[in-house]
Amino acid sequence: MDAREPNGTTPVRTIEGARATIRLNRPRQFNKITPDDIVALLTLLDAIEINSAVRVVVLTGSGRAFSGGYDLGDIAARQKRSATRAAGPSFEELANRIEDFPLPTICRLNGGVYGGSTDLALACDFRIGVDTCEMLMPAARLGLHYYPSGIRRYVSRLGVAAAKKLFLTAQKIDAAEMLRIGYLDAIATAGELDSRVDDLAAALAANAPKVMCGMKAAINEIARAAFDEDAARRRHQESLHGDEIKEGLAAFSEKRRPDFGI
């Protein structure tokens, strides 16, 4: 990784213990997301998913902004590539992959979040932002009808009123308003941001991974009105006889922290 390069690099991954961190790495371009970045992010997520040591994923950016969103210069080019069926994975596919990722995800918003990157952050399970961050969804100003799953995510997570305000007015809001509407779970000063993210990541990594994965899937299904109740009930029944509940109950009885194999 060399953030000194004018155009930066594709996203980079680091793994420390049970935590994987993916960092957008085009700081001089406010971490705009290119087609190459989409491919790289999907590849990194695939590799993390099969790494049994990882229990939580943090998505963040380099420099002053989380991300300026999708590279708008590629929209017209993508239309041409679509005609030849060589467009590659879409931004929508990336956002949906993040939402459906089995491990818990945290978006560490180190700065402003704009355009499509607002949906990448929203697709994460939790968002903690620096108190100077801001967000903007300029689709209406650009003449772009946003992709369906992104609109659904806004409505299911933030509510109809907030989704209409953000999409239809294309007005910027600050960190305090982001917190008020539920886009952020917490705000922190620049000096406190890492410790707040670390604390949440540690709490998530310490919990029973199989149970968390199943409950996350159920919550996401309910949010998009596609709840598979039979599958959720099967996971519930399996958990009653699984190794995780045995360890959890033993730890509770012995007044110690449970050890789920981290």
C-alpha positions in Angstrom: 0.0 0.0 0.0 1.3 3.4 -0.9 -1.1 6.3 -0.2 1.5 8.7 -1.7 0.6 7.5 -5.2 -1.5 10.1 -7.0 -4.3 7.7 -7.6 -3.8 5.4 -4.6 -4.5 1.7 -4.9 -7.4 -0.7 -4.9 -8.7 -1.4 -1.3 -6.3 -3.1 1.1 -7.0 -5.6 3.9 -5.3 -6.2 7.2 -6.1 -8.9 9.7 -5.4 -8.6 13.4 -6.7 -11.4 15.6 -10.4 -11.9 15.0 -10.8 -8.6 13.1 -10.4 -7.9 9.4 -10.1 -4.3 8.2 -10.8 -3.3 4.6 -9.5 0.2 3.8 -10.5 2.2 0.7 -7.2 3.6 -0.5 -7.6 6.5 -3.0 -7.2 9.4 -0.5 -6.3 12.1 -3.0 -9.5 11.3 -4.9 -11.6 11.0 -1.7 -11.6 7.3 -2.0 -13.8 7.3 -5.1 -14.7 3.7 -6.0 -13.7 2.5 -9.5 -14.7 -0.7 -11.3 -11.4 -2.2 -10.3 -12.2 -1.4 -6.6 -15.5 -3.2 -6.9 -13.8 -6.4 -8.1 -11.1 -6.0 -5.4 -13.6 -5.5 -2.6 -15.6 -8.6 -3.7 -12.4 -10.6 -3.8 -11.4 -9.5 -0.3 -14.8 -10.3 1.1 -14.7 -13.8 -0.4 -11.3 -14.4 1.2 -12.4 -13.1 4.5 -15.5 -15.3 4.6 -13.5 -18.5 4.3 -11.0 -17.4 7.0 -12.4 -19.1 10.1 -10.2 -16.9 12.4 -12.1 -13.7 11.4 -15.2 -12.8 13.4 -15.8 -9.2 12.5 -15.1 -6.9 9.6 -14.4 -3.2 9.6 -14.8 -1.1 6.5 -13.1 2.4 6.5 -11.2 4.9 4.3 -7.8 6.5 4.0 -7.3 10.2 4.4 -10.0 12.9 5.1 -13.1 11.2 3.6 -14.6 7.8 3.9 -15.6 7.8 0.2 -16.7 10.2 -2.5 -18.8 7.3 -4.0 -18.7 5.7 -7.4 -16.5 7.1 -10.1 -19.1 9.1 -12.0 -16.8 9.2 -15.0 -17.4 5.5 -15.4 -21.2 5.6 -15.7 -21.3 6.3 -19.4 -18.5 3.8 -20.0 -20.4 1.2 -18.1 -23.4 1.7 -20.3 -21.3 0.9 -23.3 -19.8 -2.1 -21.6 -23.2 -3.3 -20.6 -24.2 -3.5 -24.3 -21.3 -5.9 -24.9 -22.0 -7.8 -21.6 -18.5 -7.0 -20.3 -19.5 -4.5 -17.6 -18.2 -6.6 -14.7 -19.8 -6.7 -11.2 -22.0 -3.7 -10.4 -21.9 -1.3 -7.5 -25.3 -2.7 -6.4 -23.9 -6.2 -6.3 -21.2 -5.0 -4.0 -23.6 -3.2 -1.6 -25.8 -6.3 -1.5 -22.8 -8.5 -0.8 -21.9 -6.4 2.1 -25.4 -6.5 3.5 -25.6 -10.2 3.2 -22.1 -10.9 4.4 -22.4 -13.5 7.2 -20.0 -11.9 9.7 -20.9 -8.7 11.5 -19.7 -5.6 9.8 -18.8 -2.1 11.1 -18.3 1.0 8.9 -15.7 3.3 10.4 -16.6 6.7 8.9 -13.4 8.6 9.1 -14.9 11.5 7.1 -17.5 12.5 4.6 -19.6 9.9 2.8 -21.2 10.7 -0.5 -23.2 9.2 -3.3 -23.1 5.4 -3.6 -20.7 5.0 -0.7 -23.6 6.1 1.6 -25.2 2.8 0.6 -22.0 0.8 1.2 -21.9 2.2 4.7 -25.7 1.6 5.2 -25.2 -2.0 4.1 -22.9 -2.6 7.1 -24.5 -3.7 10.3 -23.1 -0.7 12.3 -21.7 2.8 11.5 -19.5 4.8 13.8 -18.6 8.2 12.4 -16.2 11.0 13.3 -18.2 14.1 14.6 -17.1 16.2 11.6 -18.4 13.7 8.9 -21.3 14.6 6.6 -23.3 12.8 4.0 -24.9 13.6 0.6 -27.0 11.5 -1.8 -26.9 13.6 -5.0 -28.8 11.1 -7.3 -31.7 13.5 -8.0 -29.3 16.3 -8.8 -27.4 14.1 -11.3 -30.6 12.8 -13.0 -29.9 9.3 -11.8 -32.6 7.0 -10.6 -30.9 5.0 -7.8 -30.8 1.2 -8.0 -33.8 -0.6 -6.3 -32.0 -2.4 -3.5 -30.3 0.8 -2.4 -33.6 2.6 -2.1 -35.0 -0.3 -0.2 -32.1 -0.3 2.2 -32.6 3.4 2.9 -36.3 3.0 3.6 -35.9 -0.2 5.7 -33.1 1.3 7.8 -33.9 5.0 8.0 -37.6 5.2 7.4 -39.7 6.7 4.6 -39.3 10.4 5.8 -35.5 10.3 6.0 -35.2 8.4 2.7 -37.3 11.0 0.9 -35.4 13.9 2.4 -32.0 12.4 1.4 -33.0 11.2 -2.0 -35.4 13.9 -3.2 -33.7 17.0 -1.8 -30.1 16.0 -2.5 -29.1 18.1 0.5 -26.1 17.5 2.6 -26.5 16.7 6.3 -24.0 16.8 9.2 -23.0 14.2 11.7 -25.6 15.2 14.3 -28.4 14.8 11.8 -26.9 11.5 10.6 -27.1 10.3 14.2 -30.6 11.6 14.7 -32.1 9.7 11.8 -30.2 6.5 12.7 -27.7 6.5 9.9 -25.0 6.6 12.5 -25.0 4.4 15.6 -22.5 6.7 17.3 -20.3 9.7 16.7 -16.9 10.3 18.2 -14.1 12.8 18.0 -11.2 12.1 15.8 -9.2 11.0 18.8 -11.9 8.7 20.1 -13.0 7.1 16.8 -10.6 4.2 16.9 -11.4 3.3 20.5 -15.1 3.3 19.9 -14.7 1.1 16.8 -12.3 -1.2 18.7 -14.7 -1.6 21.6 -17.6 -2.5 19.3 -15.4 -4.9 17.2 -14.2 -6.6 20.4 -17.8 -7.1 21.7 -18.9 -8.6 18.4 -15.9 -10.9 18.1 -16.5 -12.3 21.5 -20.0 -13.5 20.8 -21.1 -16.9 19.4 -20.4 -16.6 15.7 -22.8 -19.2 14.3 -25.7 -17.8 16.2 -24.8 -14.2 15.3 -24.7 -15.2 11.6 -28.1 -16.8 11.7 -29.8 -13.9 13.6 -28.2 -11.4 11.3 -29.7 -13.3 8.3 -33.1 -13.3 9.9 -33.0 -9.6 10.7 -32.0 -8.7 7.2 -34.8 -10.9 5.8 -37.4 -9.3 8.0 -36.2 -5.8 7.0 -36.8 -6.6 3.3 -40.0 -8.4 3.9 -38.6 -11.8 2.9 -38.4 -13.6 6.2 -37.8 -17.3 6.0 -39.4 -18.3 9.3 -38.9 -22.0 8.8 -35.1 -21.6 8.3 -34.9 -19.3 11.4 -36.8 -21.8 13.5 -34.5 -24.6 12.4 -31.5 -22.5 13.4 -33.2 -21.8 16.8 -33.7 -25.5 17.4 -30.2 -26.4 16.3 -28.8 -23.7 18.7 -30.5 -25.4 21.7 -28.3 -28.5 21.1 -25.2 -26.8 19.7 -21.7 -26.3 21.1 -22.2 -22.5 21.4 -25.0 -22.7 23.9 -23.1 -25.3 25.9 -20.1 -23.0 26.2 -22.3 -19.9 26.8 -24.3 -21.5 29.6 -21.1 -23.0 31.2 -19.5 -19.6 31.1 -22.6 -18.0 32.7 -22.6 -20.5 35.4 -18.9 -20.2 36.1 -19.1 -16.4 36.0 -16.4 -16.1 33.2 -16.3 -14.9 29.7 -17.4 -17.5 27.1 -14.7 -18.9 24.8 -16.2 -19.5 21.3 -12.9 -20.5 19.8 -11.3 -17.1 19.0 
